[in-house]
Amino acid sequence: MSVLGQALAVARKDLLLGWRGRTRTLAVALFGMVTLVLFSFAVAADGEVGVSAAAGFLIVALLLSSILALEESFRLEAEDRAIEGLLLLPVDPVAIYYGKAVANTLLLVLLGPILLFLTAIFFSLQLDGANLAGLAVLWFLAAAGIAAPGTLYASMTSRLTGRDVILPLLLFPLTLPILMTGVRSFDLILRGDAMSQLKGWILLLTAFDLVYWILCGALFSRTLEE
Amino acid sequence: MNPSVVTSNLAKRFGHKWALAHVDLEVEAGQGLLVVGDNGSGKTTLLRLLAGLLLPTLGKVEIFGAPPQEPGSGARARLGLVGHQGYLYDALSPLETLEFWNRLAGGARSPADLEALLDQAGLAADRNRRVGGFSAGMRKRLSILRLHLEKPDVVLLDEPFSALDEAGRGWLLGTLADLRRGGATLIVASHDPERAAPLCDRAIRMDQGQVIWQGAAFGQGWAAR
């Protein structure tokens, strides 16, 4: 079986497990929603919040929610040492990585409509057909940019005591480029792109995504070693 | 002769404790090796090193001349391990589990074959139940079915008879006998050596991470301290 076929089998399995364990999947969405609610209360005293700040809150909510999703992805592999079962099959570790990273990306993408809708309500964003398409593409790129290093680090920390603390400590600094380019792009989509900067920011975000997806895929097998 | 498993000066340390030290083994292709020893003697560590799931602290392991800890070496594709864990996902059914393993192993088995395998293991009636609700014996039977999918050249078994009822033990013995007839090498670590000994030619006894005795499996010399 090709690496692509193996990766698809792993992704399908992860999505099925996510669906079967939807109480925990729902908890990920609820966590993101609660984060946005807290941000909205925290800034209410200062009056109107800028679009950039709202975009920042949105990406940070995605980042915080992703920690729960990523930990869950490898908690299921650690139970009954299922990951070892995969390694004992003739499976390329690269396929395991890309399968899990794709499943994690899709899960984070699914959070998009909920979190974007709440952000629009709490921070009075004007959403219409024209900017929704751009926001959807941007959300996908941001989710992919978080899921790629997140899957690598979740694997690395899955057998550690205190992984709940270590995973965000490792992941958050690495996602700063995604956070910055994501927020800037959101800002340009929502406030207008008078100087045609959006394309450059999107390309930069895409470049970070590509670097993370290639590099993390190459390094993943090292995280599976004892 | 063609050795399928070779270890030289194999050692493994966890923290300050040496779980395994100076283990030199050579198992010929198609041979059966019984590994006996008390709890903590290093049997499981040895099997996990052979499977490539642990990296040696010292020494080396070769499966048909290739190191099993390197995913691209091809050694892992020739190995099967039935251990204390079943490598199962609680939220999947046995049929979904077999379909998933089968896909990853190359998809050689048809859906009808997978159903037949579940039938052989006595799990046909439960094929759509989630594995999380299974007893330890049912989980073990399902994990043993991996051997039917993988058809490994080297079969590593760590306490294979634990959790199985009498019928399950008989089924496992039949499975292992079939694998041996097909030329597979068996390495069996067991607290129930009388049951495993007929499948094996040689035996070793381990104590505190070292091989303290080796000889024929059928003479029950492994029982002597």
Interface residues (C-beta under 8 A of the other chain):
Chain A: M1 G5 Q6 A9 V10 K13 L16 L17 R20 G21 L76 E79 D80 R81 A82 E84 G85 L86 L87 L88 L89 P90 V91 D92 P93 S221 E225 E226
Chain B: A51 G52 L53 L54 L55 Q69 P71 G72 R76 A77 L79 G80 L81 G83 Q85 G86 Y87 L88 Y89 D90 A91 L92 E96 F100 W101 R103 L104 A105 G106 G107 R130 S143 R146 E150
